Amino acid sequence: MLSNLVASGEINLAYAYPEPEGFKDYPIGPQEASYSSDMREFILPYEVVRQANDPDAMVLTFLQSTYEAAANLAQWDRAALDYAPVLKS
């Protein structure tokens, strides 16, 4: 059951509240992520992340794409909210 996976931490979640129109149909990455109509959230199973070649990149893709879905559809002020980190070499 999905709620057991959530409670055990075996799943990554992303949602927007209030959910903007079109949120569930927005293209989200990675391809293993999906939208749960029951929970009204995007999910990315932990086991998929655990087995990924680059789990950090997979989770970052999931979080960035779900953020963009919420921000774009809800017409957030992205210029005021987005952050571009300064990477040290």
PDB file of N, CA, C and O in Angstrom:
ATOM      1  N   MET A   1       0.845  -1.183   0.000  1.00  0.00           N
ATOM      2  CA  MET A   1       0.000   0.000   0.000  1.00  0.00           C
ATOM      3  C   MET A   1       0.889   1.246   0.000  1.00  0.00           C
ATOM      4  O   MET A   1       1.909   1.289   0.689  1.00  0.00           O
ATOM      5  N   LEU A   2       0.501   2.240  -0.766  1.00  0.00           N
ATOM      6  CA  LEU A   2       1.296   3.446  -0.924  1.00  0.00           C
ATOM      7  C   LEU A   2       1.522   4.167   0.398  1.00  0.00           C
ATOM      8  O   LEU A   2       2.613   4.685   0.634  1.00  0.00           O
ATOM      9  N   SER A   3       0.525   4.209   1.253  1.00  0.00           N
ATOM     10  CA  SER A   3       0.686   4.907   2.530  1.00  0.00           C
ATOM     11  C   SER A   3       1.752   4.248   3.395  1.00  0.00           C
ATOM     12  O   SER A   3       2.429   4.937   4.157  1.00  0.00           O
ATOM     13  N   ASN A   4       1.919   2.931   3.295  1.00  0.00           N
ATOM     14  CA  ASN A   4       2.975   2.244   4.045  1.00  0.00           C
ATOM     15  C   ASN A   4       4.354   2.644   3.531  1.00  0.00           C
ATOM     16  O   ASN A   4       5.288   2.809   4.316  1.00  0.00           O
ATOM     17  N   LEU A   5       4.486   2.802   2.210  1.00  0.00           N
ATOM     18  CA  LEU A   5       5.755   3.241   1.637  1.00  0.00           C
ATOM     19  C   LEU A   5       6.101   4.647   2.094  1.00  0.00           C
ATOM     20  O   LEU A   5       7.260   4.940   2.387  1.00  0.00           O
ATOM     21  N   VAL A   6       5.107   5.512   2.154  1.00  0.00           N
ATOM     22  CA  VAL A   6       5.324   6.884   2.604  1.00  0.00           C
ATOM     23  C   VAL A   6       5.761   6.874   4.061  1.00  0.00           C
ATOM     24  O   VAL A   6       6.739   7.530   4.422  1.00  0.00           O
ATOM     25  N   ALA A   7       5.048   6.140   4.894  1.00  0.00           N
ATOM     26  CA  ALA A   7       5.348   6.094   6.327  1.00  0.00           C
ATOM     27  C   ALA A   7       6.734   5.532   6.596  1.00  0.00           C
ATOM     28  O   ALA A   7       7.393   5.948   7.550  1.00  0.00           O
ATOM     29  N   SER A   8       7.183   4.608   5.783  1.00  0.00           N
ATOM     30  CA  SER A   8       8.484   3.984   5.995  1.00  0.00           C
ATOM     31  C   SER A   8       9.629   4.773   5.356  1.00  0.00           C
ATOM     32  O   SER A   8      10.795   4.427   5.543  1.00  0.00           O
ATOM     33  N   GLY A   9       9.308   5.825   4.608  1.00  0.00           N
ATOM     34  CA  GLY A   9      10.338   6.612   3.952  1.00  0.00           C
ATOM     35  C   GLY A   9      10.854   5.983   2.679  1.00  0.00           C
ATOM     36  O   GLY A   9      11.924   6.356   2.199  1.00  0.00           O
ATOM     37  N   GLU A  10      10.121   5.036   2.121  1.00  0.00           N
ATOM     38  CA  GLU A  10      10.572   4.332   0.924  1.00  0.00           C
ATOM     39  C   GLU A  10      10.120   4.991  -0.360  1.00  0.00           C
ATOM     40  O   GLU A  10      10.172   4.387  -1.431  1.00  0.00           O
ATOM     41  N   ILE A  11       9.679   6.224  -0.249  1.00  0.00           N
ATOM     42  CA  ILE A  11       9.191   6.919  -1.427  1.00  0.00           C
ATOM     43  C   ILE A  11       9.481   8.412  -1.273  1.00  0.00           C
ATOM     44  O   ILE A  11       9.412   8.949  -0.168  1.00  0.00           O
ATOM     45  N   ASN A  12       9.804   9.073  -2.371  1.00  0.00           N
ATOM     46  CA  ASN A  12      10.018  10.518  -2.378  1.00  0.00           C
ATOM     47  C   ASN A  12       8.745  11.165  -2.898  1.00  0.00           C
ATOM     48  O   ASN A  12       8.140  10.675  -3.852  1.00  0.00           O
ATOM     49  N   LEU A  13       8.338  12.262  -2.275  1.00  0.00           N
ATOM     50  CA  LEU A  13       7.086  12.919  -2.629  1.00  0.00           C
ATOM     51  C   LEU A  13       7.305  14.370  -3.027  1.00  0.00           C
ATOM     52  O   LEU A  13       8.240  15.023  -2.563  1.00  0.00           O
ATOM     53  N   ALA A  14       6.437  14.858  -3.887  1.00  0.00           N
ATOM     54  CA  ALA A  14       6.420  16.274  -4.235  1.00  0.00           C
ATOM     55  C   ALA A  14       4.986  16.659  -4.547  1.00  0.00           C
ATOM     56  O   ALA A  14       4.301  15.971  -5.304  1.00  0.00           O
ATOM     57  N   TYR A  15       4.536  17.751  -3.967  1.00  0.00           N
ATOM     58  CA  TYR A  15       3.165  18.197  -4.195  1.00  0.00           C
ATOM     59  C   TYR A  15       3.113  19.713  -4.199  1.00  0.00           C
ATOM     60  O   TYR A  15       4.061  20.386  -3.794  1.00  0.00           O
ATOM     61  N   ALA A  16       1.989  20.236  -4.662  1.00  0.00           N
ATOM     62  CA  ALA A  16       1.738  21.678  -4.622  1.00  0.00           C
ATOM     63  C   ALA A  16       0.362  21.880  -4.014  1.00  0.00           C
ATOM     64  O   ALA A  16      -0.592  21.182  -4.359  1.00  0.00           O
ATOM     65  N   TYR A  17       0.270  22.844  -3.103  1.00  0.00           N
ATOM     66  CA  TYR A  17      -1.023  23.145  -2.487  1.00  0.00           C
ATOM     67  C   TYR A  17      -1.206  24.645  -2.442  1.00  0.00           C
ATOM     68  O   TYR A  17      -0.338  25.351  -1.929  1.00  0.00           O
ATOM     69  N   PRO A  18      -2.284  25.142  -2.952  1.00  0.00           N
ATOM     70  CA  PRO A  18      -3.286  24.390  -3.701  1.00  0.00           C
ATOM     71  C   PRO A  18      -2.700  23.916  -5.034  1.00  0.00           C
ATOM     72  O   PRO A  18      -1.844  24.567  -5.632  1.00  0.00           O
ATOM     73  N   GLU A  19      -3.189  22.775  -5.464  1.00  0.00           N
ATOM     74  CA  GLU A  19      -2.675  22.177  -6.689  1.00  0.00           C
ATOM     75  C   GLU A  19      -3.134  22.995  -7.896  1.00  0.00           C
ATOM     76  O   GLU A  19      -4.334  23.129  -8.136  1.00  0.00           O
ATOM     77  N   PRO A  20      -2.173  23.544  -8.659  1.00  0.00           N
ATOM     78  CA  PRO A  20      -2.569  24.320  -9.837  1.00  0.00           C
ATOM     79  C   PRO A  20      -3.132  23.419 -10.930  1.00  0.00           C
ATOM     80  O   PRO A  20      -2.777  22.245 -11.031  1.00  0.00           O
ATOM     81  N   GLU A  21      -3.997  23.977 -11.727  1.00  0.00           N
ATOM     82  CA  GLU A  21      -4.589  23.232 -12.839  1.00  0.00           C
ATOM     83  C   GLU A  21      -3.486  22.733 -13.765  1.00  0.00           C
ATOM     84  O   GLU A  21      -2.586  23.488 -14.133  1.00  0.00           O
ATOM     85  N   GLY A  22      -3.559  21.470 -14.134  1.00  0.00           N
ATOM     86  CA  GLY A  22      -2.590  20.874 -15.043  1.00  0.00           C
ATOM     87  C   GLY A  22      -1.381  20.264 -14.349  1.00  0.00           C
ATOM     88  O   GLY A  22      -0.523  19.682 -15.012  1.00  0.00           O
ATOM     89  N   PHE A  23      -1.295  20.387 -13.024  1.00  0.00           N
ATOM     90  CA  PHE A  23      -0.129  19.897 -12.279  1.00  0.00           C
ATOM     91  C   PHE A  23       0.112  18.411 -12.519  1.00  0.00           C
ATOM     92  O   PHE A  23       1.243  17.999 -12.779  1.00  0.00           O
ATOM     93  N   LYS A  24      -0.939  17.612 -12.433  1.00  0.00           N
ATOM     94  CA  LYS A  24      -0.763  16.164 -12.556  1.00  0.00           C
ATOM     95  C   LYS A  24      -0.317  15.742 -13.956  1.00  0.00           C
ATOM     96  O   LYS A  24       0.226  14.650 -14.126  1.00  0.00           O
ATOM     97  N   ASP A  25      -0.537  16.585 -14.948  1.00  0.00           N
ATOM     98  CA  ASP A  25      -0.178  16.250 -16.324  1.00  0.00           C
ATOM     99  C   ASP A  25       1.136  16.891 -16.775  1.00  0.00           C
ATOM    100  O   ASP A  25       1.575  16.680 -17.905  1.00  0.00           O
ATOM    101  N   TYR A  26       1.751  17.661 -15.905  1.00  0.00           N
ATOM    102  CA  TYR A  26       3.006  18.346 -16.250  1.00  0.00           C
ATOM    103  C   TYR A  26       4.112  17.307 -16.438  1.00  0.00           C
ATOM    104  O   TYR A  26       4.189  16.353 -15.664  1.00  0.00           O
ATOM    105  N   PRO A  27       4.963  17.471 -17.441  1.00  0.00           N
ATOM    106  CA  PRO A  27       6.045  16.489 -17.633  1.00  0.00           C
ATOM    107  C   PRO A  27       7.086  16.592 -16.518  1.00  0.00           C
ATOM    108  O   PRO A  27       7.726  17.628 -16.342  1.00  0.00           O
ATOM    109  N   ILE A  28       7.240  15.516 -15.781  1.00  0.00           N
ATOM    110  CA  ILE A  28       8.134  15.445 -14.625  1.00  0.00           C
ATOM    111  C   ILE A  28       9.251  14.445 -14.924  1.00  0.00           C
ATOM    112  O   ILE A  28       9.025  13.431 -15.584  1.00  0.00           O
ATOM    113  N   GLY A  29      10.429  14.730 -14.445  1.00  0.00           N
ATOM    114  CA  GLY A  29      11.528  13.784 -14.568  1.00  0.00           C
ATOM    115  C   GLY A  29      11.901  13.257 -13.197  1.00  0.00           C
ATOM    116  O   GLY A  29      11.562  13.864 -12.182  1.00  0.00           O
ATOM    117  N   PRO A  30      12.574  12.169 -13.161  1.00  0.00           N
ATOM    118  CA  PRO A  30      12.918  11.253 -14.239  1.00  0.00           C
ATOM    119  C   PRO A  30      11.697  10.448 -14.686  1.00  0.00           C
ATOM    120  O   PRO A  30      10.621  10.575 -14.102  1.00  0.00           O
ATOM    121  N   GLN A  31      11.860   9.635 -15.703  1.00  0.00           N
ATOM    122  CA  GLN A  31      10.727   8.882 -16.253  1.00  0.00           C
ATOM    123  C   GLN A  31      10.132   7.913 -15.244  1.00  0.00           C
ATOM    124  O   GLN A  31       8.982   7.504 -15.402  1.00  0.00           O
ATOM    125  N   GLU A  32      10.875   7.532 -14.214  1.00  0.00           N
ATOM    126  CA  GLU A  32      10.373   6.606 -13.202  1.00  0.00           C
ATOM    127  C   GLU A  32       9.412   7.268 -12.224  1.00  0.00           C
ATOM    128  O   GLU A  32       8.728   6.576 -11.470  1.00  0.00           O
ATOM    129  N   ALA A  33       9.349   8.585 -12.224  1.00  0.00           N
ATOM    130  CA  ALA A  33       8.422   9.312 -11.364  1.00  0.00           C
ATOM    131  C   ALA A  33       7.013   9.215 -11.942  1.00  0.00           C
ATOM    132  O   ALA A  33       6.834   9.081 -13.153  1.00  0.00           O
ATOM    133  N   SER A  34       6.027   9.283 -11.070  1.00  0.00           N
ATOM    134  CA  SER A  34       4.636   9.223 -11.522  1.00  0.00           C
ATOM    135  C   SER A  34       3.761  10.041 -10.591  1.00  0.00           C
ATOM    136  O   SER A  34       4.173  10.426  -9.497  1.00  0.00           O
ATOM    137  N   TYR A  35       2.561  10.293 -11.043  1.00  0.00           N
ATOM    138  CA  TYR A  35       1.594  11.047 -10.244  1.00  0.00           C
ATOM    139  C   TYR A  35       0.603  10.074  -9.621  1.00  0.00           C
ATOM    140  O   TYR A  35       0.055   9.212 -10.309  1.00  0.00           O
ATOM    141  N   SER A  36       0.379  10.211  -8.334  1.00  0.00           N
ATOM    142  CA  SER A  36      -0.613   9.404  -7.627  1.00  0.00           C
ATOM    143  C   SER A  36      -1.895  10.209  -7.500  1.00  0.00           C
ATOM    144  O   SER A  36      -1.934  11.213  -6.789  1.00  0.00           O
ATOM    145  N   SER A  37      -2.942   9.775  -8.187  1.00  0.00           N
ATOM    146  CA  SER A  37      -4.227  10.464  -8.087  1.00  0.00           C
ATOM    147  C   SER A  37      -4.822  10.332  -6.693  1.00  0.00           C
ATOM    148  O   SER A  37      -5.534  11.225  -6.231  1.00  0.00           O
ATOM    149  N   ASP A  38      -4.533   9.220  -6.023  1.00  0.00           N
ATOM    150  CA  ASP A  38      -5.043   9.027  -4.660  1.00  0.00           C
ATOM    151  C   ASP A  38      -4.439  10.045  -3.695  1.00  0.00           C
ATOM    152  O   ASP A  38      -5.145  10.626  -2.872  1.00  0.00           O
ATOM    153  N   MET A  39      -3.128  10.255  -3.803  1.00  0.00           N
ATOM    154  CA  MET A  39      -2.436  11.159  -2.885  1.00  0.00           C
ATOM    155  C   MET A  39      -2.334  12.585  -3.425  1.00  0.00           C
ATOM    156  O   MET A  39      -2.040  13.519  -2.679  1.00  0.00           O
ATOM    157  N   ARG A  40      -2.577  12.743  -4.720  1.00  0.00           N
ATOM    158  CA  ARG A  40      -2.446  14.033  -5.395  1.00  0.00           C
ATOM    159  C   ARG A  40      -1.034  14.582  -5.258  1.00  0.00           C
ATOM    160  O   ARG A  40      -0.824  15.764  -4.988  1.00  0.00           O
ATOM    161  N   GLU A  41      -0.064  13.675  -5.456  1.00  0.00           N
ATOM    162  CA  GLU A  41       1.352  14.011  -5.359  1.00  0.00           C
ATOM    163  C   GLU A  41       2.136  13.218  -6.395  1.00  0.00           C
ATOM    164  O   GLU A  41       1.712  12.153  -6.842  1.00  0.00           O
ATOM    165  N   PHE A  42       3.286  13.764  -6.763  1.00  0.00           N
ATOM    166  CA  PHE A  42       4.218  12.997  -7.574  1.00  0.00           C
ATOM    167  C   PHE A  42       5.029  12.110  -6.647  1.00  0.00           C
ATOM    168  O   PHE A  42       5.360  12.503  -5.528  1.00  0.00           O
ATOM    169  N   ILE A  43       5.346  10.917  -7.114  1.00  0.00           N
ATOM    170  CA  ILE A  43       6.118   9.990  -6.305  1.00  0.00           C
ATOM    171  C   ILE A  43       7.311   9.473  -7.103  1.00  0.00           C
ATOM    172  O   ILE A  43       7.253   9.329  -8.324  1.00  0.00           O
ATOM    173  N   LEU A  44       8.383   9.202  -6.385  1.00  0.00           N
ATOM    174  CA  LEU A  44       9.584   8.594  -6.944  1.00  0.00           C
ATOM    175  C   LEU A  44      10.032   7.549  -5.933  1.00  0.00           C
ATOM    176  O   LEU A  44      10.541   7.899  -4.868  1.00  0.00           O
ATOM    177  N   PRO A  45       9.850   6.269  -6.251  1.00  0.00           N
ATOM    178  CA  PRO A  45      10.174   5.220  -5.287  1.00  0.00           C
ATOM    179  C   PRO A  45      11.653   5.218  -4.880  1.00  0.00           C
ATOM    180  O   PRO A  45      12.539   5.379  -5.719  1.00  0.00           O
ATOM    181  N   TYR A  46      11.898   5.038  -3.607  1.00  0.00           N
ATOM    182  CA  TYR A  46      13.253   4.989  -3.071  1.00  0.00           C
ATOM    183  C   TYR A  46      14.085   3.908  -3.753  1.00  0.00           C
ATOM    184  O   TYR A  46      15.259   4.121  -4.054  1.00  0.00           O
ATOM    185  N   GLU A  47      13.484   2.763  -3.994  1.00  0.00           N
ATOM    186  CA  GLU A  47      14.229   1.642  -4.594  1.00  0.00           C
ATOM    187  C   GLU A  47      14.753   2.013  -5.981  1.00  0.00           C
ATOM    188  O   GLU A  47      15.848   1.596  -6.360  1.00  0.00           O
ATOM    189  N   VAL A  48      13.992   2.783  -6.730  1.00  0.00           N
ATOM    190  CA  VAL A  48      14.441   3.247  -8.050  1.00  0.00           C
ATOM    191  C   VAL A  48      15.655   4.156  -7.884  1.00  0.00           C
ATOM    192  O   VAL A  48      16.628   4.050  -8.631  1.00  0.00           O
ATOM    193  N   VAL A  49      15.589   5.044  -6.908  1.00  0.00           N
ATOM    194  CA  VAL A  49      16.706   5.955  -6.648  1.00  0.00           C
ATOM    195  C   VAL A  49      17.928   5.165  -6.183  1.00  0.00           C
ATOM    196  O   VAL A  49      19.047   5.420  -6.629  1.00  0.00           O
ATOM    197  N   ARG A  50      17.713   4.231  -5.309  1.00  0.00           N
ATOM    198  CA  ARG A  50      18.806   3.432  -4.756  1.00  0.00           C
ATOM    199  C   ARG A  50      19.574   2.693  -5.855  1.00  0.00           C
ATOM    200  O   ARG A  50      20.793   2.542  -5.765  1.00  0.00           O
ATOM    201  N   GLN A  51      18.877   2.239  -6.875  1.00  0.00           N
ATOM    202  CA  GLN A  51      19.498   1.469  -7.941  1.00  0.00           C
ATOM    203  C   GLN A  51      20.006   2.322  -9.103  1.00  0.00           C
ATOM    204  O   GLN A  51      20.592   1.794 -10.047  1.00  0.00           O
ATOM    205  N   ALA A  52      19.789   3.610  -9.042  1.00  0.00           N
ATOM    206  CA  ALA A  52      20.203   4.508 -10.132  1.00  0.00           C
ATOM    207  C   ALA A  52      21.723   4.632 -10.196  1.00  0.00           C
ATOM    208  O   ALA A  52      22.411   4.533  -9.180  1.00  0.00           O
ATOM    209  N   ASN A  53      22.227   4.848 -11.390  1.00  0.00           N
ATOM    210  CA  ASN A  53      23.664   5.093 -11.566  1.00  0.00           C
ATOM    211  C   ASN A  53      24.101   6.361 -10.849  1.00  0.00           C
ATOM    212  O   ASN A  53      25.202   6.423 -10.302  1.00  0.00           O
ATOM    213  N   ASP A  54      23.237   7.371 -10.853  1.00  0.00           N
ATOM    214  CA  ASP A  54      23.534   8.643 -10.193  1.00  0.00           C
ATOM    215  C   ASP A  54      22.297   9.059  -9.387  1.00  0.00           C
ATOM    216  O   ASP A  54      21.495   9.866  -9.857  1.00  0.00           O
ATOM    217  N   PRO A  55      22.141   8.512  -8.177  1.00  0.00           N
ATOM    218  CA  PRO A  55      20.942   8.799  -7.389  1.00  0.00           C
ATOM    219  C   PRO A  55      20.775  10.280  -7.050  1.00  0.00           C
ATOM    220  O   PRO A  55      19.651  10.779  -7.004  1.00  0.00           O
ATOM    221  N   ASP A  56      21.884  10.987  -6.811  1.00  0.00           N
ATOM    222  CA  ASP A  56      21.777  12.417  -6.511  1.00  0.00           C
ATOM    223  C   ASP A  56      21.148  13.175  -7.674  1.00  0.00           C
ATOM    224  O   ASP A  56      20.259  14.005  -7.479  1.00  0.00           O
ATOM    225  N   ALA A  57      21.612  12.886  -8.871  1.00  0.00           N
ATOM    226  CA  ALA A  57      21.074  13.556 -10.061  1.00  0.00           C
ATOM    227  C   ALA A  57      19.612  13.193 -10.270  1.00  0.00           C
ATOM    228  O   ALA A  57      18.816  14.035 -10.685  1.00  0.00           O
ATOM    229  N   MET A  58      19.253  11.947  -9.984  1.00  0.00           N
ATOM    230  CA  MET A  58      17.862  11.522 -10.161  1.00  0.00           C
ATOM    231  C   MET A  58      16.935  12.285  -9.212  1.00  0.00           C
ATOM    232  O   MET A  58      15.889  12.781  -9.629  1.00  0.00           O
ATOM    233  N   VAL A  59      17.314  12.377  -7.957  1.00  0.00           N
ATOM    234  CA  VAL A  59      16.480  13.098  -6.991  1.00  0.00           C
ATOM    235  C   VAL A  59      16.436  14.582  -7.328  1.00  0.00           C
ATOM    236  O   VAL A  59      15.381  15.207  -7.226  1.00  0.00           O
ATOM    237  N   LEU A  60      17.561  15.150  -7.725  1.00  0.00           N
ATOM    238  CA  LEU A  60      17.580  16.561  -8.101  1.00  0.00           C
ATOM    239  C   LEU A  60      16.672  16.825  -9.297  1.00  0.00           C
ATOM    240  O   LEU A  60      15.954  17.824  -9.321  1.00  0.00           O
ATOM    241  N   THR A  61      16.697  15.946 -10.281  1.00  0.00           N
ATOM    242  CA  THR A  61      15.804  16.081 -11.439  1.00  0.00           C
ATOM    243  C   THR A  61      14.350  16.042 -11.005  1.00  0.00           C
ATOM    244  O   THR A  61      13.537  16.845 -11.465  1.00  0.00           O
ATOM    245  N   PHE A  62      14.022  15.113 -10.122  1.00  0.00           N
ATOM    246  CA  PHE A  62      12.651  14.992  -9.607  1.00  0.00           C
ATOM    247  C   PHE A  62      12.233  16.275  -8.882  1.00  0.00           C
ATOM    248  O   PHE A  62      11.168  16.828  -9.158  1.00  0.00           O
ATOM    249  N   LEU A  63      13.061  16.737  -7.970  1.00  0.00           N
ATOM    250  CA  LEU A  63      12.712  17.931  -7.193  1.00  0.00           C
ATOM    251  C   LEU A  63      12.646  19.183  -8.060  1.00  0.00           C
ATOM    252  O   LEU A  63      11.742  20.003  -7.897  1.00  0.00           O
ATOM    253  N   GLN A  64      13.594  19.334  -8.976  1.00  0.00           N
ATOM    254  CA  GLN A  64      13.601  20.519  -9.839  1.00  0.00           C
ATOM    255  C   GLN A  64      12.394  20.523 -10.770  1.00  0.00           C
ATOM    256  O   GLN A  64      11.758  21.561 -10.953  1.00  0.00           O
ATOM    257  N   SER A  65      12.073  19.378 -11.358  1.00  0.00           N
ATOM    258  CA  SER A  65      10.958  19.345 -12.310  1.00  0.00           C
ATOM    259  C   SER A  65       9.611  19.529 -11.615  1.00  0.00           C
ATOM    260  O   SER A  65       8.709  20.144 -12.184  1.00  0.00           O
ATOM    261  N   THR A  66       9.458  19.011 -10.405  1.00  0.00           N
ATOM    262  CA  THR A  66       8.189  19.217  -9.696  1.00  0.00           C
ATOM    263  C   THR A  66       8.077  20.658  -9.204  1.00  0.00           C
ATOM    264  O   THR A  66       6.984  21.225  -9.181  1.00  0.00           O
ATOM    265  N   TYR A  67       9.203  21.252  -8.810  1.00  0.00           N
ATOM    266  CA  TYR A  67       9.197  22.674  -8.446  1.00  0.00           C
ATOM    267  C   TYR A  67       8.790  23.519  -9.651  1.00  0.00           C
ATOM    268  O   TYR A  67       7.950  24.412  -9.540  1.00  0.00           O
ATOM    269  N   GLU A  68       9.392  23.227 -10.798  1.00  0.00           N
ATOM    270  CA  GLU A  68       9.066  23.985 -12.005  1.00  0.00           C
ATOM    271  C   GLU A  68       7.603  23.826 -12.387  1.00  0.00           C
ATOM    272  O   GLU A  68       6.971  24.784 -12.831  1.00  0.00           O
ATOM    273  N   ALA A  69       7.065  22.635 -12.220  1.00  0.00           N
ATOM    274  CA  ALA A  69       5.649  22.412 -12.521  1.00  0.00           C
ATOM    275  C   ALA A  69       4.774  23.318 -11.657  1.00  0.00           C
ATOM    276  O   ALA A  69       3.893  24.011 -12.166  1.00  0.00           O
ATOM    277  N   ALA A  70       5.023  23.306 -10.356  1.00  0.00           N
ATOM    278  CA  ALA A  70       4.226  24.137  -9.450  1.00  0.00           C
ATOM    279  C   ALA A  70       4.442  25.618  -9.734  1.00  0.00           C
ATOM    280  O   ALA A  70       3.482  26.383  -9.828  1.00  0.00           O
ATOM    281  N   ALA A  71       5.692  26.018  -9.869  1.00  0.00           N
ATOM    282  CA  ALA A  71       6.008  27.436 -10.067  1.00  0.00           C
ATOM    283  C   ALA A  71       5.449  27.976 -11.375  1.00  0.00           C
ATOM    284  O   ALA A  71       4.878  29.066 -11.407  1.00  0.00           O
ATOM    285  N   ASN A  72       5.612  27.221 -12.447  1.00  0.00           N
ATOM    286  CA  ASN A  72       5.131  27.692 -13.750  1.00  0.00           C
ATOM    287  C   ASN A  72       3.615  27.719 -13.822  1.00  0.00           C
ATOM    288  O   ASN A  72       3.029  28.694 -14.293  1.00  0.00           O
ATOM    289  N   LEU A  73       2.975  26.649 -13.357  1.00  0.00           N
ATOM    290  CA  LEU A  73       1.515  26.576 -13.456  1.00  0.00           C
ATOM    291  C   LEU A  73       0.813  27.543 -12.510  1.00  0.00           C
ATOM    292  O   LEU A  73      -0.257  28.060 -12.832  1.00  0.00           O
ATOM    293  N   ALA A  74       1.405  27.789 -11.352  1.00  0.00           N
ATOM    294  CA  ALA A  74       0.795  28.715 -10.389  1.00  0.00           C
ATOM    295  C   ALA A  74       1.266  30.148 -10.613  1.00  0.00           C
ATOM    296  O   ALA A  74       0.871  31.059  -9.886  1.00  0.00           O
ATOM    297  N   GLN A  75       2.106  30.342 -11.617  1.00  0.00           N
ATOM    298  CA  GLN A  75       2.620  31.658 -12.000  1.00  0.00           C
ATOM    299  C   GLN A  75       3.332  32.355 -10.842  1.00  0.00           C
ATOM    300  O   GLN A  75       3.104  33.533 -10.569  1.00  0.00           O
ATOM    301  N   TRP A  76       4.203  31.596 -10.168  1.00  0.00           N
ATOM    302  CA  TRP A  76       5.020  32.174  -9.103  1.00  0.00           C
ATOM    303  C   TRP A  76       6.029  33.141  -9.710  1.00  0.00           C
ATOM    304  O   TRP A  76       6.355  33.041 -10.893  1.00  0.00           O
ATOM    305  N   ASP A  77       6.515  34.059  -8.920  1.00  0.00           N
ATOM    306  CA  ASP A  77       7.546  35.002  -9.341  1.00  0.00           C
ATOM    307  C   ASP A  77       8.887  34.277  -9.284  1.00  0.00           C
ATOM    308  O   ASP A  77       9.602  34.349  -8.284  1.00  0.00           O
ATOM    309  N   ARG A  78       9.219  33.578 -10.371  1.00  0.00           N
ATOM    310  CA  ARG A  78      10.427  32.749 -10.396  1.00  0.00           C
ATOM    311  C   ARG A  78      11.692  33.577 -10.230  1.00  0.00           C
ATOM    312  O   ARG A  78      12.659  33.100  -9.636  1.00  0.00           O
ATOM    313  N   ALA A  79      11.712  34.798 -10.737  1.00  0.00           N
ATOM    314  CA  ALA A  79      12.904  35.641 -10.597  1.00  0.00           C
ATOM    315  C   ALA A  79      13.198  35.921  -9.130  1.00  0.00           C
ATOM    316  O   ALA A  79      14.361  36.008  -8.735  1.00  0.00           O
ATOM    317  N   ALA A  80      12.164  36.059  -8.329  1.00  0.00           N
ATOM    318  CA  ALA A  80      12.347  36.324  -6.905  1.00  0.00           C
ATOM    319  C   ALA A  80      12.626  35.056  -6.104  1.00  0.00           C
ATOM    320  O   ALA A  80      13.242  35.119  -5.041  1.00  0.00           O
ATOM    321  N   LEU A  81      12.179  33.910  -6.604  1.00  0.00           N
ATOM    322  CA  LEU A  81      12.281  32.668  -5.839  1.00  0.00           C
ATOM    323  C   LEU A  81      13.438  31.761  -6.229  1.00  0.00           C
ATOM    324  O   LEU A  81      14.008  31.088  -5.371  1.00  0.00           O
ATOM    325  N   ASP A  82      13.792  31.733  -7.492  1.00  0.00           N
ATOM    326  CA  ASP A  82      14.824  30.806  -7.953  1.00  0.00           C
ATOM    327  C   ASP A  82      16.196  31.210  -7.424  1.00  0.00           C
ATOM    328  O   ASP A  82      16.482  32.391  -7.227  1.00  0.00           O
ATOM    329  N   TYR A  83      17.019  30.220  -7.204  1.00  0.00           N
ATOM    330  CA  TYR A  83      18.358  30.418  -6.674  1.00  0.00           C
ATOM    331  C   TYR A  83      19.363  29.744  -7.579  1.00  0.00           C
ATOM    332  O   TYR A  83      19.213  28.570  -7.918  1.00  0.00           O
ATOM    333  N   ALA A  84      20.371  30.467  -7.967  1.00  0.00           N
ATOM    334  CA  ALA A  84      21.440  29.903  -8.776  1.00  0.00           C
ATOM    335  C   ALA A  84      22.676  29.792  -7.889  1.00  0.00           C
ATOM    336  O   ALA A  84      23.319  30.801  -7.602  1.00  0.00           O
ATOM    337  N   PRO A  85      23.014  28.591  -7.454  1.00  0.00           N
ATOM    338  CA  PRO A  85      24.154  28.447  -6.544  1.00  0.00           C
ATOM    339  C   PRO A  85      25.478  28.796  -7.221  1.00  0.00           C
ATOM    340  O   PRO A  85      25.649  28.615  -8.426  1.00  0.00           O
ATOM    341  N   VAL A  86      26.382  29.287  -6.432  1.00  0.00           N
ATOM    342  CA  VAL A  86      27.719  29.579  -6.904  1.00  0.00           C
ATOM    343  C   VAL A  86      28.558  28.349  -6.571  1.00  0.00           C
ATOM    344  O   VAL A  86      28.766  28.025  -5.402  1.00  0.00           O
ATOM    345  N   LEU A  87      29.032  27.678  -7.599  1.00  0.00           N
ATOM    346  CA  LEU A  87      29.813  26.468  -7.411  1.00  0.00           C
ATOM    347  C   LEU A  87      31.291  26.799  -7.348  1.00  0.00           C
ATOM    348  O   LEU A  87      31.820  27.525  -8.190  1.00  0.00           O
ATOM    349  N   LYS A  88      31.942  26.258  -6.341  1.00  0.00           N
ATOM    350  CA  LYS A  88      33.384  26.440  -6.219  1.00  0.00           C
ATOM    351  C   LYS A  88      34.086  25.301  -6.927  1.00  0.00           C
ATOM    352  O   LYS A  88      33.666  24.147  -6.837  1.00  0.00           O
ATOM    353  N   SER A  89      35.148  25.626  -7.626  1.00  0.00           N
ATOM    354  CA  SER A  89      35.872  24.571  -8.351  1.00  0.00           C
ATOM    355  C   SER A  89      37.066  24.086  -7.560  1.00  0.00           C
ATOM    356  O   SER A  89      37.791  23.201  -8.017  1.00  0.00           O
TER     357      SER A  89
END
